[in-house]
Amino acid sequence: MGSATVFFWLQLGNVSKNYRTALTITGIVTWIATYHYFRIFNSWVEAFEVNEVGGAYAVKVSGTPFNDAYRYVDWLLTVPLLLIELILVMKLPAGETAALSTKLGVASAVMVALGYPGEIQENLAVRWFWWALAMIPFAYVVFSLLVGLGAATAKQPESVAGLVSAARYLTAVSWLTYPFVYIIKNVGLAGPTATMYEQIGYSVADVMAKAVFGVLIWAIANEKSRLEGEGKLLR
């Protein structure tokens, strides 16, 4: 994530001013994620003790709770920005850009906010309740990515449309990981094992949804800047 931030910000001078805001936000997203991953890592180290017992390693809780709130703070900040940077790099009309950014940004923030109360619950019924509530804005955002932005994507230059579609589908696919990781504790797993699977699942999805997605945003900005420089981009 940190390396991605450096790359995105170093590329700012290589794209036209129309796309620098999107690329700047891309770097901010990965920078926020980098900071919170350090906090998550430190909390993980403090929450578990690893000891060698009879030639094998045994893991047990230390008594200090693992704080997953860092991840939700990260998502609350970065998830709306991810959607906004995609809309900005598409360079839609100002009114459409503002409307889409507001609707998708608010919906994604509500989704994260609804997910956290269930994340910290041990009662499975309560976890399922909050999961179901969070799935409402989640479904709206994913539908918007897969269907709602279809017409806008079709208006993009031919050499860019494929990259925009890839960014949309990558976001949707990586996001589909999160609801399934969320319910790991709802299907019988518990303790350090459940927490381990959660963190691996969330981390893989985060890298795809932020760093890899960011590379696609850079590729779109770079290609559009090239077309503008050659006078082939009218928007």
DRENDO-1510 file (C-alpha; in Angstrom, 1 decimal, always signed):
<recs>
REC; n; res; u; v; w
REC; 1; MET; +0.0; +0.0; +0.0 .
REC; 2; GLY; +2.8; +2.4; +0.9 .
REC; 3; SER; +4.7; +1.7; -2.3 .
REC; 4; ALA; +1.5; +2.2; -4.3 .
REC; 5; THR; +1.1; +5.7; -2.6 .
REC; 6; VAL; +4.6; +6.7; -3.7 .
REC; 7; PHE; +4.0; +5.5; -7.2 .
REC; 8; PHE; +0.6; +7.3; -7.6 .
REC; 9; TRP; +1.9; +10.6; -6.3 .
REC; 10; LEU; +5.1; +10.4; -8.4 .
REC; 11; GLN; +2.9; +10.0; -11.5 .
REC; 12; LEU; +1.0; +13.2; -10.9 .
REC; 13; GLY; +3.2; +15.2; -13.1 .
REC; 14; ASN; +2.8; +12.7; -16.0 .
REC; 15; VAL; -1.0; +13.2; -16.3 .
REC; 16; SER; -3.0; +16.2; -17.4 .
REC; 17; LYS; -4.6; +18.5; -14.8 .
REC; 18; ASN; -8.0; +17.0; -15.5 .
REC; 19; TYR; -7.0; +13.7; -13.8 .
REC; 20; ARG; -4.7; +14.8; -11.1 .
REC; 21; THR; -7.4; +15.1; -8.5 .
REC; 22; ALA; -8.4; +11.4; -9.1 .
REC; 23; LEU; -4.8; +10.3; -8.9 .
REC; 24; THR; -4.2; +12.3; -5.8 .
REC; 25; ILE; -7.2; +10.7; -4.1 .
REC; 26; THR; -5.9; +7.3; -5.2 .
REC; 27; GLY; -2.7; +8.0; -3.3 .
REC; 28; ILE; -4.6; +9.3; -0.3 .
REC; 29; VAL; -6.6; +6.0; -0.2 .
REC; 30; THR; -3.5; +3.8; -0.1 .
REC; 31; TRP; -1.8; +6.2; +2.3 .
REC; 32; ILE; -4.7; +5.9; +4.8 .
REC; 33; ALA; -4.7; +2.1; +4.3 .
REC; 34; THR; -1.0; +2.0; +5.0 .
REC; 35; TYR; -1.3; +3.9; +8.2 .
REC; 36; HIS; -4.2; +1.7; +9.5 .
REC; 37; TYR; -2.4; -1.5; +8.5 .
REC; 38; PHE; +0.4; -0.5; +10.8 .
REC; 39; ARG; -2.1; +0.0; +13.6 .
REC; 40; ILE; -3.8; -3.3; +12.8 .
REC; 41; PHE; -0.4; -5.1; +12.8 .
REC; 42; ASN; +0.6; -3.7; +16.1 .
REC; 43; SER; -2.8; -4.5; +17.6 .
REC; 44; TRP; -2.5; -8.1; +16.3 .
REC; 45; VAL; +1.0; -8.5; +17.8 .
REC; 46; GLU; -0.3; -7.3; +21.2 .
REC; 47; ALA; -3.4; -9.6; +21.1 .
REC; 48; PHE; -1.7; -12.9; +20.7 .
REC; 49; GLU; +1.2; -14.8; +22.3 .
REC; 50; VAL; +3.2; -17.3; +20.3 .
REC; 51; ASN; +5.2; -19.9; +22.3 .
REC; 52; GLU; +7.2; -23.0; +21.4 .
REC; 53; VAL; +5.8; -26.1; +23.1 .
REC; 54; GLY; +7.4; -29.5; +22.4 .
REC; 55; GLY; +9.0; -28.4; +19.1 .
REC; 56; ALA; +5.7; -26.8; +17.8 .
REC; 57; TYR; +4.3; -23.4; +18.1 .
REC; 58; ALA; +1.2; -22.6; +20.2 .
REC; 59; VAL; -0.9; -19.5; +19.8 .
REC; 60; LYS; -3.0; -18.1; +22.6 .
REC; 61; VAL; -4.7; -14.8; +23.4 .
REC; 62; SER; -2.7; -12.4; +25.5 .
REC; 63; GLY; -5.6; -10.8; +27.2 .
REC; 64; THR; -5.3; -7.6; +25.2 .
REC; 65; PRO; -8.2; -7.5; +22.7 .
REC; 66; PHE; -7.5; -7.3; +19.0 .
REC; 67; ASN; -8.9; -3.9; +17.8 .
REC; 68; ASP; -10.6; -4.3; +14.5 .
REC; 69; ALA; -12.0; -0.8; +14.7 .
REC; 70; TYR; -8.9; +0.4; +12.8 .
REC; 71; ARG; -10.1; -1.5; +9.7 .
REC; 72; TYR; -13.5; +0.1; +9.9 .
REC; 73; VAL; -12.2; +3.6; +10.3 .
REC; 74; ASP; -10.0; +2.9; +7.3 .
REC; 75; TRP; -13.0; +1.7; +5.3 .
REC; 76; LEU; -15.2; +4.6; +6.4 .
REC; 77; LEU; -12.6; +7.0; +4.9 .
REC; 78; THR; -11.4; +5.1; +1.9 .
REC; 79; VAL; -14.4; +3.3; +0.5 .
REC; 80; PRO; -16.3; +6.5; -0.5 .
REC; 81; LEU; -13.0; +7.9; -1.9 .
REC; 82; LEU; -12.5; +4.8; -4.0 .
REC; 83; LEU; -15.9; +5.3; -5.7 .
REC; 84; ILE; -15.3; +9.1; -6.1 .
REC; 85; GLU; -11.9; +8.6; -7.8 .
REC; 86; LEU; -13.5; +6.3; -10.3 .
REC; 87; ILE; -16.2; +8.8; -11.2 .
REC; 88; LEU; -13.7; +11.7; -11.4 .
REC; 89; VAL; -11.4; +9.9; -13.7 .
REC; 90; MET; -14.3; +9.1; -16.1 .
REC; 91; LYS; -14.7; +12.9; -16.5 .
REC; 92; LEU; -18.4; +13.0; -16.7 .
REC; 93; PRO; -20.5; +16.2; -16.9 .
REC; 94; ALA; -20.2; +18.2; -13.7 .
REC; 95; GLY; -23.8; +17.6; -12.5 .
REC; 96; GLU; -23.6; +13.9; -13.1 .
REC; 97; THR; -20.2; +13.7; -11.4 .
REC; 98; ALA; -21.5; +15.5; -8.3 .
REC; 99; ALA; -24.7; +13.4; -8.2 .
REC; 100; LEU; -23.0; +10.0; -8.5 .
REC; 101; SER; -20.2; +10.9; -6.1 .
REC; 102; THR; -22.8; +11.9; -3.5 .
REC; 103; LYS; -25.1; +8.9; -3.9 .
REC; 104; LEU; -22.3; +6.3; -4.0 .
REC; 105; GLY; -20.2; +8.0; -1.4 .
REC; 106; VAL; -23.0; +8.2; +1.1 .
REC; 107; ALA; -24.3; +4.7; +0.4 .
REC; 108; SER; -20.8; +3.2; +0.9 .
REC; 109; ALA; -20.3; +5.1; +4.1 .
REC; 110; VAL; -23.6; +3.9; +5.5 .
REC; 111; MET; -22.7; +0.3; +4.5 .
REC; 112; VAL; -19.5; +0.4; +6.5 .
REC; 113; ALA; -21.2; +2.1; +9.5 .
REC; 114; LEU; -23.9; -0.6; +9.5 .
REC; 115; GLY; -21.3; -3.4; +9.4 .
REC; 116; TYR; -19.3; -2.4; +12.4 .
REC; 117; PRO; -22.0; -3.0; +15.2 .
REC; 118; GLY; -22.3; -6.6; +14.0 .
REC; 119; GLU; -18.5; -7.1; +13.7 .
REC; 120; ILE; -18.1; -6.6; +17.5 .
REC; 121; GLN; -20.9; -8.9; +18.5 .
REC; 122; GLU; -20.6; -12.5; +19.6 .
REC; 123; ASN; -24.4; -13.1; +19.3 .
REC; 124; LEU; -24.9; -14.7; +15.9 .
REC; 125; ALA; -28.5; -13.4; +15.5 .
REC; 126; VAL; -27.3; -9.9; +16.1 .
REC; 127; ARG; -24.4; -10.4; +13.6 .
REC; 128; TRP; -26.8; -11.6; +11.0 .
REC; 129; PHE; -29.1; -8.6; +11.6 .
REC; 130; TRP; -26.4; -6.0; +11.0 .
REC; 131; TRP; -25.0; -8.0; +8.1 .
REC; 132; ALA; -28.4; -7.9; +6.4 .
REC; 133; LEU; -28.8; -4.2; +7.0 .
REC; 134; ALA; -25.3; -3.5; +5.6 .
REC; 135; MET; -26.1; -5.6; +2.5 .
REC; 136; ILE; -28.8; -3.1; +1.4 .
REC; 137; PRO; -26.5; -0.2; +0.6 .
REC; 138; PHE; -23.9; -2.8; -0.5 .
REC; 139; ALA; -26.3; -4.2; -3.1 .
REC; 140; TYR; -27.1; -0.7; -4.3 .
REC; 141; VAL; -23.4; +0.2; -4.8 .
REC; 142; VAL; -22.5; -3.0; -6.5 .
REC; 143; PHE; -25.5; -2.7; -8.8 .
REC; 144; SER; -24.4; +0.9; -9.7 .
REC; 145; LEU; -20.9; -0.3; -10.5 .
REC; 146; LEU; -22.1; -3.2; -12.7 .
REC; 147; VAL; -25.1; -1.7; -14.3 .
REC; 148; GLY; -25.6; +2.0; -13.4 .
REC; 149; LEU; -22.3; +3.1; -14.8 .
REC; 150; GLY; -22.6; +1.1; -18.0 .
REC; 151; ALA; -23.9; +3.9; -20.1 .
REC; 152; ALA; -21.3; +6.3; -18.8 .
REC; 153; THR; -18.6; +3.7; -19.6 .
REC; 154; ALA; -19.8; +3.4; -23.2 .
REC; 155; LYS; -19.2; +7.1; -23.7 .
REC; 156; GLN; -15.5; +6.7; -22.9 .
REC; 157; PRO; -12.9; +6.6; -25.6 .
REC; 158; GLU; -12.4; +3.1; -27.1 .
REC; 159; SER; -8.9; +2.7; -25.6 .
REC; 160; VAL; -10.2; +3.7; -22.2 .
REC; 161; ALA; -13.5; +2.0; -22.0 .
REC; 162; GLY; -12.0; -1.4; -21.3 .
REC; 163; LEU; -9.9; +0.0; -18.5 .
REC; 164; VAL; -12.9; +1.7; -16.9 .
REC; 165; SER; -14.9; -1.6; -17.2 .
REC; 166; ALA; -12.0; -3.5; -15.6 .
REC; 167; ALA; -11.9; -1.0; -12.7 .
REC; 168; ARG; -15.7; -1.3; -12.2 .
REC; 169; TYR; -15.6; -5.1; -12.3 .
REC; 170; LEU; -12.5; -5.4; -10.1 .
REC; 171; THR; -14.2; -3.2; -7.4 .
REC; 172; ALA; -17.4; -5.3; -7.6 .
REC; 173; VAL; -15.6; -8.6; -7.5 .
REC; 174; SER; -13.2; -7.6; -4.7 .
REC; 175; TRP; -16.1; -6.2; -2.7 .
REC; 176; LEU; -18.1; -9.4; -3.0 .
REC; 177; THR; -15.4; -11.0; -0.8 .
REC; 178; TYR; -16.2; -8.8; +2.2 .
REC; 179; PRO; -19.7; -10.1; +3.0 .
REC; 180; PHE; -18.5; -13.7; +3.0 .
REC; 181; VAL; -15.5; -13.0; +5.2 .
REC; 182; TYR; -17.8; -11.1; +7.5 .
REC; 183; ILE; -19.9; -14.2; +8.2 .
REC; 184; ILE; -16.9; -16.5; +9.0 .
REC; 185; LYS; -17.8; -16.3; +12.7 .
REC; 186; ASN; -21.4; -17.1; +11.8 .
REC; 187; VAL; -20.6; -20.5; +10.4 .
REC; 188; GLY; -19.0; -22.1; +13.5 .
REC; 189; LEU; -15.5; -20.7; +13.5 .
REC; 190; ALA; -14.3; -18.8; +16.6 .
REC; 191; GLY; -11.3; -17.6; +18.5 .
REC; 192; PRO; -7.8; -17.0; +16.9 .
REC; 193; THR; -8.7; -19.2; +13.9 .
REC; 194; ALA; -11.7; -17.2; +12.9 .
REC; 195; THR; -9.8; -13.9; +13.4 .
REC; 196; MET; -6.9; -15.2; +11.3 .
REC; 197; TYR; -9.2; -16.1; +8.4 .
REC; 198; GLU; -11.0; -12.8; +8.7 .
REC; 199; GLN; -7.8; -10.8; +8.6 .
REC; 200; ILE; -6.4; -12.7; +5.6 .
REC; 201; GLY; -9.6; -12.4; +3.7 .
REC; 202; TYR; -10.0; -8.7; +4.4 .
REC; 203; SER; -6.3; -7.9; +3.6 .
REC; 204; VAL; -6.4; -9.7; +0.2 .
REC; 205; ALA; -9.6; -7.9; -0.7 .
REC; 206; ASP; -8.1; -4.6; +0.4 .
REC; 207; VAL; -5.0; -4.9; -1.7 .
REC; 208; MET; -7.2; -5.7; -4.8 .
REC; 209; ALA; -9.7; -3.0; -4.1 .
REC; 210; LYS; -7.2; -0.2; -3.3 .
REC; 211; ALA; -3.7; -0.8; -4.7 .
REC; 212; VAL; -4.6; -2.8; -7.8 .
REC; 213; PHE; -7.7; -0.7; -8.4 .
REC; 214; GLY; -5.4; +2.4; -8.1 .
REC; 215; VAL; -3.2; +1.1; -10.8 .
REC; 216; LEU; -6.2; +0.9; -13.1 .
REC; 217; ILE; -7.1; +4.5; -12.2 .
REC; 218; TRP; -3.6; +5.6; -13.0 .
REC; 219; ALA; -3.8; +3.7; -16.4 .
REC; 220; ILE; -7.1; +5.4; -17.2 .
REC; 221; ALA; -5.7; +8.9; -16.3 .
REC; 222; ASN; -2.5; +8.2; -18.3 .
REC; 223; GLU; -4.3; +7.0; -21.4 .
REC; 224; LYS; -6.7; +9.9; -21.3 .
REC; 225; SER; -3.8; +12.4; -20.9 .
REC; 226; ARG; -2.1; +10.9; -23.9 .
REC; 227; LEU; -5.3; +11.2; -26.0 .
REC; 228; GLU; -5.7; +14.8; -24.9 .
REC; 229; GLY; -2.1; +15.6; -25.8 .
REC; 230; GLU; -2.8; +14.2; -29.3 .
REC; 231; GLY; -6.0; +16.1; -29.6 .
REC; 232; LYS; -8.1; +13.0; -29.8 .
REC; 233; LEU; -10.1; +13.4; -26.7 .
REC; 234; LEU; -13.0; +15.9; -27.0 .
REC; 235; ARG; -14.3; +15.7; -23.4 .
</recs>
